[in-house]
Every structure is written in C-alpha cells, then in structure tokens.
Amino acid sequence: MPGLADKLTDRQIALLANYTRSTFGSRPDSDLTGADVALIRTPDDEMPETLRLLQTLAWVGVAAGVLVALTVLMIWWRVGRGRHKRQEA
C-alpha cells in the first residue's frame, strides 16, 4: 500500500482509522481525532533508556532462541542419521 502520510490530513487519517477499527476491528466505539493523529505523528521525546535496553535484550533473546532451535535441529538430524546408518549395517 502506498504511503499516504503526505497526502492526507490528520483528520482524514483519523476518519480512516475509525472506519477501519469499527468495520474490521470490532471496535464500534473508536473515536480517534485529528489531534490524536497529530500527537502520534510528532513524538516529543526519544525512547527512554530503559525501553531501549529492553528492546536490545528482546533482540538478544530472539537470537538466542534461534541458536537454540538450530542446535536442537542439528542434534536431531545427526541422531537420526546415526540410527539410519546402524540400520543399514
């Protein structure tokens, strides 16, 4: 979907978001305003250091999980190969 940020006003984006949330998101009470969109589009602060640290730790956890999964798969594959060779002999 093409970007529409520079083509729609904050009010138009709020109307589109309200329509989408109420029609497809089971949120009939959606009442976003143009001011809400403007607040989101212009953040006033950078991410706090605590959240930045948590984000980094989350990525480290994902990487560790992938490494563990690959290790388990490699061990499973080698054990299966060993059983297959013993059955042939």
C-alpha positions as CSV (number, residue, x, y, z in Angstrom):
1,M,0.0,0.0,0.0
2,P,1.4,3.4,-0.9
3,G,2.3,5.8,1.9
4,L,-0.4,8.5,2.4
5,A,1.1,10.5,5.2
6,D,1.9,13.5,3.0
7,K,-1.4,13.3,1.1
8,L,-4.0,13.0,4.0
9,T,-4.7,15.5,6.8
10,D,-4.6,14.4,10.4
11,R,-8.4,14.5,10.4
12,Q,-8.7,12.3,7.3
13,I,-6.3,9.7,8.8
14,A,-8.4,9.7,12.0
15,L,-11.6,9.1,10.0
16,L,-9.9,6.3,8.0
17,A,-8.6,4.7,11.2
18,N,-12.0,4.9,12.9
19,Y,-13.7,3.3,9.9
20,T,-11.1,0.5,9.8
21,R,-11.3,-0.1,13.5
22,S,-15.1,-0.1,13.7
23,T,-15.6,-2.2,10.5
24,F,-12.8,-4.7,10.7
25,G,-11.5,-4.5,14.2
26,S,-14.7,-5.0,16.3
27,R,-14.2,-1.5,17.8
28,P,-17.5,0.3,17.2
29,D,-16.5,2.8,19.9
30,S,-13.4,4.0,18.0
31,D,-13.2,7.8,18.4
32,L,-9.8,8.9,17.2
33,T,-9.4,12.6,16.4
34,G,-7.1,14.6,14.3
35,A,-5.4,15.7,17.5
36,D,-4.6,12.1,18.4
37,V,-3.1,11.5,14.9
38,A,-1.0,14.8,15.2
39,L,0.3,13.6,18.6
40,I,1.4,10.3,17.2
41,R,2.9,11.8,14.1
42,T,5.0,14.3,16.1
43,P,6.6,12.5,19.0
44,D,8.1,14.8,21.6
45,D,10.7,12.5,23.2
46,E,13.1,9.9,22.3
47,M,12.6,6.4,23.6
48,P,13.6,6.2,27.3
49,E,16.8,4.4,28.1
50,T,15.0,1.6,30.0
51,L,12.9,0.8,27.0
52,R,15.9,0.9,24.7
53,L,17.6,-1.6,26.9
54,L,14.6,-3.8,27.0
55,Q,14.4,-3.7,23.2
56,T,18.0,-4.7,22.9
57,L,17.5,-7.6,25.4
58,A,14.5,-8.8,23.5
59,W,16.5,-9.0,20.3
60,V,19.3,-10.8,22.1
61,G,16.6,-13.3,23.4
62,V,15.3,-13.8,19.9
63,A,18.8,-14.5,18.6
64,A,19.5,-16.9,21.5
65,G,16.2,-18.7,20.8
66,V,17.1,-19.1,17.1
67,L,20.5,-20.5,18.1
68,V,19.0,-23.0,20.5
69,A,16.4,-24.1,17.9
70,L,19.1,-24.6,15.3
71,T,21.3,-26.6,17.7
72,V,18.4,-28.8,18.6
73,L,17.6,-29.4,14.9
74,M,21.2,-30.2,14.2
75,I,21.4,-32.7,17.1
76,W,18.1,-34.3,16.0
77,W,19.4,-34.6,12.4
78,R,22.7,-36.2,13.5
79,V,21.0,-38.7,15.8
80,G,18.6,-39.6,13.0
81,R,21.4,-40.1,10.6
82,G,23.3,-42.3,13.1
83,R,20.2,-44.5,13.5
84,H,19.8,-44.8,9.8
85,K,23.4,-45.9,9.3
86,R,23.1,-48.5,12.1
87,Q,20.0,-50.0,10.5
88,E,21.8,-50.3,7.1
89,A,24.8,-52.2,8.7
